[in-house]
Every structure is written in structure tokens, then in C-alpha cells.
Amino acid sequence: MKSSILVFLSLALGFTACIKKEVTPLKDEGSTFVKVMGGSSPATVQSNAIDFVPTPQTFTVCDVRKDAANAASLNRATTVTIKDDTAAVRAANPNYLQLPTNFYTLVGSGVTKSGGMGGNYTVTFSPGDFVKEIQITVPNAQLLNPSRLYGLGFTITEVSADSKISFEKSIVVEIGAKNSWDGVYEMSGTFTDVVFPAFVYLGAQQYSLITISATRCIVRNDDLNGGIPGYIFSNAGAGTYYGSYGLVISFDPATNKISDLHNYYGDPSLPATLGGNPAAGTGPPLYASANGRRAVLDPSGVNAVQSNKDIVIKHWLVQPSVVPNGPRSFFNERWKYLGPR
């Protein structure tokens, strides 16, 4: 009986999938609507990650559809005006940056734009057309700030007299430049501080690896003070963390191994957080923070990305002012890949 139900469900799901791919039959009644696929009112948000590389990448940012009421409507040309909706971007997320117009070029047949940022796209459906895509080419994603997210907003504001604007009229596309290791992870493992034995592993923590170059990521602890680089541990049962200590990690794309590690708060090129001020750090090659803390890769570890995208890593906190010879703290961890950031 159970197998029969499974077969029935499989057939039903397969049938549903086929239905979604079919074009709705034309009728001789009703209205013609123009919509944005995946859109709504107010705008929905759609994520679109691009590779952090200096070579051109072309992708669709807005899929416009004409749902014709009948054959006569389908065979008429339809003109659609779509706002470059900067207000929708701000409403979706005040932290989004508007994608500068000089960072991309517009591509796509039957699509033009006027007015620069905040201007209008004109989308023309020729007779028989029911799909039009607004596409952009980003020539060099390395011009983007990889630690920030950008947005482009699209809202249908006007259509030809023979058509109506659908409720599905507005979308915001989130664009982030990311390398291969960018994502969200769950950190678990062991931890030892040789100076204070009461400092022990507190529990699993969520890490986000944030692209800062083609091969390098900031390791942000999403569970620490709203999300900053750092490590939370237990001090006799109470949660705490090391001040001015966090990770920046580098990968070898040829081998998928970890090639380097350094202390975020020893790198003056990075912004200050609640965990400390990197401007007081030494910079390369040691990347020591103001209190002398360094992050060092433990060469005895696997220190590599696994086939399932988990990261296995061993590293040390070195602080010569506290422990003159050797590491102060030992970390042996697995960062389980949870998904894209």
C-alpha cells in the first residue's frame, strides 16, 4: 500500500512539474496582464550571487511576462515601462548599496533604458512575444565591495492600453560578489587555553565566510555581538570571547586547501568592530593585534575543504606576552557548510 502511495505521489508531482512548463492556452475572454516573474507588491527580494572575478558575467535580473488573454492580444505589440526602483531597494534593506550604473551594461533584445540610476527601462514585446528578460553584464566583479550587498529594483509603472499591470509587478534583485568558499557554516570542535583551564568549548557557533578577495574570506561569528569576527568560549560556565581576536582565512583554489590564516584585528586594512580596532595591528607578515594576539594555522591539521564543502581546520592563538614559547590556545574544528550567505 505504501509503495502504491509513493508511486501515486511521484506521478502527481511529475504531472504538476509538466503543467508548470506548459504555456497556458489562450482564451477569448479576460484581460492581458504584464508581470515580473517572482514579483509582488511590495517588491519581493531575489538573491543573485556572482563570482568575484575580473572577467565579464552576464545574468538575468528581471524576467517580464505577458499573459495574453487571447490570440489577438498575443499578436499585438506591447510596450512596458519599468522603473529602476531605488526606493524599493532601500525599503527592502537599508543596508543595500545601489548598484552603480558604471558597474554594469544592459543587454537583451527589445530592452532599452533612459535616465541612468532611478531612470526607466522600456521593454517591447513584439507580436507573438510573451517573455522578455532584462539582463546585465558585469565586466569586473572585483570592483564591487565583496563585504556588502548591492540591489537593483524593478517595478512596472506603465503598459500599453490593451494590457493591465499585474499585482506581481515589483522585484528587488540582491547582488553579491562571492568567491567559492563564501557561505554560512556551523563551527564545532574542541578548544583549549593553556593559561586558563576554565576556558573551554561553549558549543556550536554559526560562522559566515565573507569574500574580501578571490581567495580570501573574513570569518564572521554570527552569534557574537550581532555578527563580528571572534570566538565564543565558556569561562566556568559563562560565555565570553577573546578581545581583538578573529580570523581571516585564505584558500588555494588549485588544491582547495587552506593556504593561510591571520588575525582580523591585526590587519589595518579592515574596519573596526565591537571586538577591537584592526588599525592598531601590525599588518603583515605577523598580523598581531594591539594586545599581541596572532592567528596561526596548525600544520598538523587537515586544513582543507572537503567534498561536501565542510572545512576541517586546526589553528592556534599565539600571544608571546602571555605564553612566550608556543601557542596559548588550540582549536580543532569542523565548519559544516549550511548554504550560501
N, C-alpha and C positions, 0 to 999 in steps of 0.2 A: 504493500500500500504506500509506504514512504517513498519507494523508488518511483511509483506512478505519479505521486505529487510532485517530486523533483522534476520529472520529465515534463509534466504539465507546466510547471513554473518556468522551466527553461524555454519551452516552446512559446509561452506567453511573453517572456522577456524578449526573445528573438523577434517575435511578431511586432512588439512595441518598438524595438530598435528600427525595424524596417519602416514602420509608419513614420518615424521621425525624419527619415531620409527622403520620403516621398514629397513631391510638390502637391500642395492642396489643390484639388480640382477646382477649376474656375466655375463660378455660378453667374447667373444673370441678374442677381439682386444684391443689395447691400452696398457698402461703401468701400473705397480703396483707402487703405491706411499705409502710412510710411512709418517705419520704426527703426530703432537701433537694437540689434541683437544683444540680449543680455541687459538692456537698459530698463529704466524705470523712471518714476517721478516721486521724490527727487532722485538724483543720479545714484546708480549702483557703482561699486568700485571693482575694477578688474585688474589683477596683478599681471605684470609682464616683465620678467627678468631678461636682461640681455648680458652677453658676455663682456667682461672687462678687457676688451682687446682694441687695438688701433685700426682694425680693418672694418669696412662697411658692413652694416647689418640692416636688413630690410624686414619689416614686420607690419602686420595689420593692427591699427589702433582703433578703428571704428568700422563695424560691419553694418551697412544700411540696407534695409529690405523694403521692397514694395509689395504689399499684399493686395494684389489686384482683385477687385470684386468680380470681374468678368473679362472675357477675351478682348472686348473693345477697350477696356481700361488698360490692360496689359500692353496693347499695341499702340497706346498713346505715349508720347514723351512726357516725362515728369521731371520738374526741377525742384530740388530740395535745398533749402538754406540751413546750414548747421553752424551754430555759434561756437567759436573757440572759447569755451565757457570757463574763464579763470575764476569766477565766483563759485562755480560748482567744485572746483579743485580745492579752494580754501575751505568751503563748507565740509567737504569730505574729510579733510585732515589739515589743520592749520600748519602742520609741520612739513607738508609737501612743498617742494620748490616747483615753481612753474618752469617747465622745460623751455629754455631759451630757443627762439626761432633759429638762431645761427648754429644750434647743435644738431639740426636735422634738416632734411629736404623732403618735400612732399612728392609722392609718386602715386600712380594709379590713373587708369583711363576714366575720363569723364568727371574728374575731380580737380577743382581749382580753389585757390584761396586768395583773399584780399584783406589788407588791413593789419598784417603782422599779428603779434600776440594780442588776443582778445578780438581778432577780426572774425571773418566769416568764410566758411567753406561753401562752395556751390557744387552740388552733386547732381549730375544729369543722367537720368535713366532714359536711354534710347528705347524706341518701340521694341517690345519683347524682353527688355531687361527687368529683372526683379531683384538682383543682387549687385551692390556696389561697395567696394572696400576702399576706405581711406588708409593708405599705407605711408609710412615714413621710412627714410633711410638715415641711420645714424652713422656718419662716416668714421667717427673715432670715439668710442665709448669711454676712453680714458680721459676725455675732457670732463666727464661727469664726476661729481664728488661721490665716491662709492659708499661713503658712510651716510649719505642722505638719499631720500626717495623723491622722485620727480613726478609731476602729474600733468596730464592733458585732459581737458574736459570737452565733451561734445554734447550739444543739446539742439535738437531740431526746433527751429523757430518759425519756419515758413515752408509751405509746399504749394504746388500748382493747384489751381481752382478745382480740378477734378479729384483731388485727394484730401485726406484728413491726417492730422498728426496723431499718432498712437500715444497711449499712456506710456509706452516703452520708448521714451524719447530722449533719455539723457544717460550718459555714462562718463565715469572718470577712469582713465587708464593710469595705473601706478607703474612707473618705470624705474627700475633699479639696475645699476651695473654691478654684476656679481661674477666672481671667479668660481672655479669648480668646487671649492670647499665651503663657500658661503652657505649658511643654513643654521638650523636650530638643532641642538644636541642635548642629551641628558648625561651629565657627568656623574660617574660613580667610581668608587675605588677606595684606596687606603691612603692615610696621611699620618706622618709622624713628625713631631718637633722635638729635637734632641735637648733643647734647653728647658722646655716646659712640658713634661709628660702629660699634664692635664689637658693639653691641646690635642684633641682627637677628631676624627672624621665625624661630621654632623649628619650627613645624609646626601642623597642625590640632589643635584642643582641643575638648573637649566642654563645652558650656555648658548649664546648666539655668536657665530663667527661672521664678522662683518668685513667685507672686502675693503682693503686700502691700496692694493696693487694687484697685478696679475697673479702673484704667487703668495701674497701676504694677507693675513686677517687679524683684526683686533678680536680678542676673546672677551666678550661682554657677559658678565654674570647677570642674567635677567632677574635673579632672586635677591640681588644685593642693592639696596638703596634705590630702587626703581630701575636698575639696569646700569651697572658700571663694571669696568674690569676689576676683578678681585676674587678672593677665595674665602668662603664662609666655613668656619670650623667651630667646634664645641670647646668651650673653656669651662670644665667642670659642670657641664650641662647647660651652659648659657651660650647662645650664638654670638659670635664675634668674627672679626676678619683682620688681616694684616693691612695696616695703612701703607699707602704708596707701594702696593704690590699687585700687579696684574700681568696678563700675558699678551704678547704679540707673537704670532706663530707664522712660520714660513714653510712652504712646501716645494718639493722638487717635482715639477709636472712630468718629468720623464719616468720617475720611479714611484710617484705618489707617496714618497716618504717625507717625514718632517726634516727639513734641512737646517732650521734654526729656530731659536726661541729667545725672546728678551723681555725685560720688564717694561711694561707700558709706561710706568711712571719714571723711567729713566730715559725716555725718548722725548726730547724737547720739541719735536715736530708735531706732537699730539696735544689735544686740548685737555685742560684741567677737568677733573670730576670731583665728586664728593670724597673720593678715595685718595686724592692727592694732586699735586701740580707737577706734570712732567717737565715744565720749564726749568725746574731746579735740578733735573737729572743731568748726567754726564754725557749722554749721547753715545755714539759708537766709540770703541768697539764693545765696552762693557755694559752700557746702558744701566748704570747704577742710579737708583733714586737718591733723593736728598738724604735719606737715612741709611744709605749704603746697600739696600736690598737689590739683588740681581736674580734674574730667572735664567736657569741653565738647563739644557737638555741632558738627561741622564743617558749616556751612550749604551748602557746595559739594556735599555728598553727596546721594544719592537719599533716604536716611534714611526708609525706608518698608518695610512688609510687602508682599511680593509675593503674586501669586495662588496660588502653591504653598506659602505660609506661610513661605518663606525671608525673612530680614531682611537688607536691604542698608544698610550704615551706614558713615559716616566720622566719626571723632571725634578729639579732641586730649587729651593730658595737658598741662595748663598748670601750671607751677611757677615763679612770678616770682623766687623766691630763687636759682634756678639759671639761668633764662632770663628776664630782666626784661621783654622785649617779645616777644610771640608764643608759640606752643606750643613745648614741649620735645619732645613725641613726637607722631607722626602715625600713625593707624590707618585702614586702608581695608579693610573686611571684608564677607564674606557669611556669615551664620549660616544654615546649611542645616537646615531643620526635619526632625528624625528621628522625632518622635512625641510622645505625651503623657508627662508625667512620672509 
